[in-house]
Amino acid sequence: MFVIYKRSYKTQTLTILKKAIVLSRVSTFGQDLTQQTDEVLREVYKDGYTDKNIIIIEDTESAIKLTEEERHGLNKMKDHINKNKSIECVYIYELSRLSRRQLVLFSIRDFLVERKIQLICLKPYFRLLEVDGTMSHTGSLMFSLFSSLAESEMMLKKELEIIRSFLIILSVFIWL
């Protein structure tokens, strides 16, 4: 008698459970990872994974100030994928949780596509790969569009910080 698991495959001697990674990131210690991780976990559970086959990676680090190599969360994800061939999927809350730099985002995308690891983004919802492991046209388009928006959003925030700083300095001189 064969037992069929939703996320497993059976070899001649061994049943291997497929695993998923939940990757959550915030930029500052004042932000909370809990809401992000909990929302992603709800989707992961809906897809049939259990606590036994979910790897949670949470990190507080800047996605714009650090290089790809300096990002602990990304390095943990890559290490897990390289060492554990049963990982089939990475879930994220939104694309900017991976990075806010397009160069880094496309590097991660290529890393996942080469290994046929599905990327599921919740906000907005998209899947990077088709069922056969090839890149989805819609997923590729969504990835490209939202990687551009993630980088643009951060550039705009930096410009606004510069303007605010200038206004603060200007107001100090006005009061003198």
C-alpha positions as a Markdown table, in Angstrom:
| # | Residue | x | y | z |
|---|---|---|---|---|
| 1 | Met | 0.0 | 0.0 | 0.0 |
| 2 | Phe | 1.3 | 3.4 | -0.9 |
| 3 | Val | 0.8 | 6.5 | 1.2 |
| 4 | Ile | 0.6 | 9.7 | -0.7 |
| 5 | Tyr | 1.8 | 12.9 | 0.9 |
| 6 | Lys | 0.8 | 16.3 | -0.6 |
| 7 | Arg | 4.4 | 17.5 | -0.5 |
| 8 | Ser | 6.6 | 14.4 | -0.8 |
| 9 | Tyr | 7.8 | 11.8 | -3.2 |
| 10 | Lys | 8.6 | 8.2 | -2.6 |
| 11 | Thr | 11.8 | 6.5 | -3.8 |
| 12 | Gln | 12.4 | 2.8 | -3.5 |
| 13 | Thr | 13.5 | 3.0 | 0.1 |
| 14 | Leu | 12.8 | 6.4 | 1.4 |
| 15 | Thr | 10.1 | 9.1 | 1.5 |
| 16 | Ile | 11.5 | 12.6 | 1.2 |
| 17 | Leu | 9.4 | 15.4 | 2.4 |
| 18 | Lys | 9.5 | 18.5 | 0.2 |
| 19 | Lys | 10.3 | 21.7 | 2.1 |
| 20 | Ala | 9.6 | 25.4 | 1.8 |
| 21 | Ile | 11.5 | 28.4 | 3.1 |
| 22 | Val | 9.7 | 31.4 | 4.5 |
| 23 | Leu | 11.9 | 34.5 | 4.2 |
| 24 | Ser | 11.0 | 37.6 | 6.2 |
| 25 | Arg | 12.9 | 40.8 | 6.5 |
| 26 | Val | 12.6 | 44.2 | 8.1 |
| 27 | Ser | 15.0 | 47.1 | 7.9 |
| 28 | Thr | 15.1 | 48.3 | 11.4 |
| 29 | Phe | 14.8 | 46.9 | 14.9 |
| 30 | Gly | 11.8 | 49.1 | 15.5 |
| 31 | Gln | 9.8 | 47.1 | 12.9 |
| 32 | Asp | 8.1 | 43.8 | 13.7 |
| 33 | Leu | 8.7 | 40.6 | 11.7 |
| 34 | Thr | 5.8 | 38.8 | 13.3 |
| 35 | Gln | 2.9 | 40.1 | 11.2 |
| 36 | Gln | 4.9 | 39.5 | 8.0 |
| 37 | Thr | 6.0 | 35.9 | 8.9 |
| 38 | Asp | 2.5 | 35.0 | 10.2 |
| 39 | Glu | 0.8 | 36.1 | 7.0 |
| 40 | Val | 3.3 | 34.2 | 4.9 |
| 41 | Leu | 2.9 | 31.1 | 7.1 |
| 42 | Arg | -0.9 | 31.1 | 6.5 |
| 43 | Glu | -0.3 | 30.8 | 2.8 |
| 44 | Val | 2.4 | 28.1 | 3.3 |
| 45 | Tyr | 0.0 | 26.0 | 5.4 |
| 46 | Lys | -2.8 | 26.5 | 2.8 |
| 47 | Asp | -0.4 | 25.0 | 0.2 |
| 48 | Gly | -0.1 | 21.8 | 2.4 |
| 49 | Tyr | 3.2 | 22.3 | 4.2 |
| 50 | Thr | 3.5 | 21.5 | 7.9 |
| 51 | Asp | 5.8 | 22.8 | 10.6 |
| 52 | Lys | 8.1 | 19.8 | 10.0 |
| 53 | Asn | 8.9 | 20.9 | 6.4 |
| 54 | Ile | 9.0 | 24.7 | 6.8 |
| 55 | Ile | 12.3 | 26.6 | 7.3 |
| 56 | Ile | 11.7 | 30.1 | 8.7 |
| 57 | Ile | 14.4 | 32.7 | 8.1 |
| 58 | Glu | 13.8 | 36.1 | 9.7 |
| 59 | Asp | 16.3 | 38.9 | 9.7 |
| 60 | Thr | 16.6 | 42.6 | 10.5 |
| 61 | Glu | 18.9 | 44.2 | 7.9 |
| 62 | Ser | 19.0 | 46.9 | 5.3 |
| 63 | Ala | 18.1 | 45.7 | 1.8 |
| 64 | Ile | 19.7 | 48.8 | 0.3 |
| 65 | Lys | 22.8 | 49.5 | 2.4 |
| 66 | Leu | 24.2 | 45.9 | 2.4 |
| 67 | Thr | 25.6 | 44.0 | -0.6 |
| 68 | Glu | 24.1 | 40.7 | -1.5 |
| 69 | Glu | 27.1 | 38.9 | 0.1 |
| 70 | Glu | 26.6 | 40.9 | 3.4 |
| 71 | Arg | 22.9 | 39.9 | 3.7 |
| 72 | His | 22.6 | 37.2 | 6.4 |
| 73 | Gly | 19.1 | 36.2 | 5.5 |
| 74 | Leu | 19.8 | 35.7 | 1.8 |
| 75 | Asn | 23.0 | 33.8 | 2.7 |
| 76 | Lys | 21.0 | 31.5 | 5.0 |
| 77 | Met | 18.4 | 30.9 | 2.3 |
| 78 | Lys | 21.1 | 30.1 | -0.3 |
| 79 | Asp | 22.9 | 27.8 | 2.1 |
| 80 | His | 19.7 | 25.9 | 2.9 |
| 81 | Ile | 18.9 | 25.5 | -0.8 |
| 82 | Asn | 22.4 | 24.4 | -1.7 |
| 83 | Lys | 22.6 | 21.8 | 1.1 |
| 84 | Asn | 19.0 | 20.6 | 1.1 |
| 85 | Lys | 17.8 | 19.3 | -2.3 |
| 86 | Ser | 14.3 | 18.8 | -0.9 |
| 87 | Ile | 13.5 | 22.5 | -0.8 |
| 88 | Glu | 11.1 | 23.3 | -3.6 |
| 89 | Cys | 9.8 | 26.8 | -2.8 |
| 90 | Val | 10.6 | 30.2 | -1.2 |
| 91 | Tyr | 7.7 | 32.3 | 0.1 |
| 92 | Ile | 8.0 | 36.1 | 0.7 |
| 93 | Tyr | 5.6 | 38.7 | 1.8 |
| 94 | Glu | 6.5 | 41.2 | -0.9 |
| 95 | Leu | 9.4 | 41.4 | -3.4 |
| 96 | Ser | 11.1 | 44.2 | -1.5 |
| 97 | Arg | 11.7 | 41.8 | 1.4 |
| 98 | Leu | 14.3 | 40.1 | -0.8 |
| 99 | Ser | 16.0 | 43.3 | -1.8 |
| 100 | Arg | 15.4 | 46.8 | -3.0 |
| 101 | Arg | 18.2 | 46.6 | -5.6 |
| 102 | Gln | 17.3 | 45.3 | -9.0 |
| 103 | Leu | 20.8 | 43.9 | -9.5 |
| 104 | Val | 20.4 | 41.8 | -6.3 |
| 105 | Leu | 16.8 | 40.8 | -7.1 |
| 106 | Phe | 17.7 | 39.5 | -10.5 |
| 107 | Ser | 20.7 | 37.6 | -9.1 |
| 108 | Ile | 18.4 | 35.9 | -6.6 |
| 109 | Arg | 15.8 | 35.2 | -9.3 |
| 110 | Asp | 18.5 | 33.5 | -11.5 |
| 111 | Phe | 19.7 | 31.5 | -8.5 |
| 112 | Leu | 16.2 | 30.2 | -7.8 |
| 113 | Val | 15.4 | 29.6 | -11.5 |
| 114 | Glu | 18.6 | 27.6 | -12.1 |
| 115 | Arg | 17.6 | 25.3 | -9.2 |
| 116 | Lys | 13.9 | 25.2 | -10.2 |
| 117 | Ile | 12.9 | 26.6 | -6.8 |
| 118 | Gln | 9.5 | 28.3 | -6.9 |
| 119 | Leu | 9.3 | 31.9 | -5.6 |
| 120 | Ile | 5.8 | 32.8 | -4.3 |
| 121 | Cys | 5.2 | 36.5 | -3.5 |
| 122 | Leu | 2.1 | 37.4 | -1.5 |
| 123 | Lys | 1.8 | 41.2 | -2.1 |
| 124 | Pro | 1.0 | 41.3 | -5.0 |
| 125 | Tyr | 0.5 | 37.6 | -5.4 |
| 126 | Phe | 2.6 | 35.9 | -8.1 |
| 127 | Arg | 4.5 | 32.7 | -8.8 |
| 128 | Leu | 7.8 | 32.9 | -10.6 |
| 129 | Leu | 7.8 | 29.4 | -12.1 |
| 130 | Glu | 5.3 | 27.3 | -14.1 |
| 131 | Val | 4.5 | 23.8 | -12.7 |
| 132 | Asp | 7.2 | 22.3 | -15.1 |
| 133 | Gly | 9.9 | 24.5 | -13.5 |
| 134 | Thr | 10.2 | 27.0 | -16.4 |
| 135 | Met | 9.9 | 30.7 | -15.8 |
| 136 | Ser | 6.3 | 32.0 | -16.1 |
| 137 | His | 5.8 | 34.9 | -18.5 |
| 138 | Thr | 3.5 | 36.5 | -16.0 |
| 139 | Gly | 5.7 | 35.8 | -13.1 |
| 140 | Ser | 8.7 | 37.2 | -15.0 |
| 141 | Leu | 6.8 | 40.4 | -15.9 |
| 142 | Met | 5.6 | 40.8 | -12.3 |
| 143 | Phe | 9.0 | 40.3 | -10.9 |
| 144 | Ser | 10.6 | 42.8 | -13.3 |
| 145 | Leu | 7.9 | 45.4 | -12.6 |
| 146 | Phe | 7.9 | 45.1 | -8.8 |
| 147 | Ser | 11.7 | 45.0 | -8.7 |
| 148 | Ser | 11.8 | 48.3 | -10.5 |
| 149 | Leu | 9.2 | 49.7 | -8.1 |
| 150 | Ala | 11.1 | 48.5 | -5.0 |
| 151 | Glu | 14.3 | 50.2 | -6.1 |
| 152 | Ser | 12.4 | 53.4 | -7.1 |
| 153 | Glu | 10.6 | 53.5 | -3.8 |
| 154 | Met | 13.9 | 53.4 | -1.9 |
| 155 | Met | 15.5 | 56.1 | -4.1 |
| 156 | Leu | 12.5 | 58.3 | -3.4 |
| 157 | Lys | 12.7 | 57.8 | 0.3 |
| 158 | Lys | 16.4 | 58.7 | 0.2 |
| 159 | Glu | 15.6 | 61.9 | -1.7 |
| 160 | Leu | 12.9 | 62.8 | 0.8 |
| 161 | Glu | 15.3 | 62.3 | 3.7 |
| 162 | Ile | 17.8 | 64.7 | 2.1 |
| 163 | Ile | 15.0 | 67.3 | 1.6 |
| 164 | Arg | 13.9 | 66.9 | 5.2 |
| 165 | Ser | 17.4 | 67.3 | 6.5 |
| 166 | Phe | 17.8 | 70.5 | 4.3 |
| 167 | Leu | 14.6 | 71.9 | 5.7 |
| 168 | Ile | 15.6 | 71.2 | 9.3 |
| 169 | Ile | 18.9 | 73.0 | 8.7 |
| 170 | Leu | 17.2 | 75.9 | 7.0 |
| 171 | Ser | 14.7 | 76.2 | 9.8 |
| 172 | Val | 17.5 | 76.4 | 12.3 |
| 173 | Phe | 19.1 | 79.3 | 10.4 |
| 174 | Ile | 15.8 | 81.1 | 10.1 |
| 175 | Trp | 15.4 | 81.1 | 13.9 |
| 176 | Leu | 19.0 | 82.4 | 14.5 |
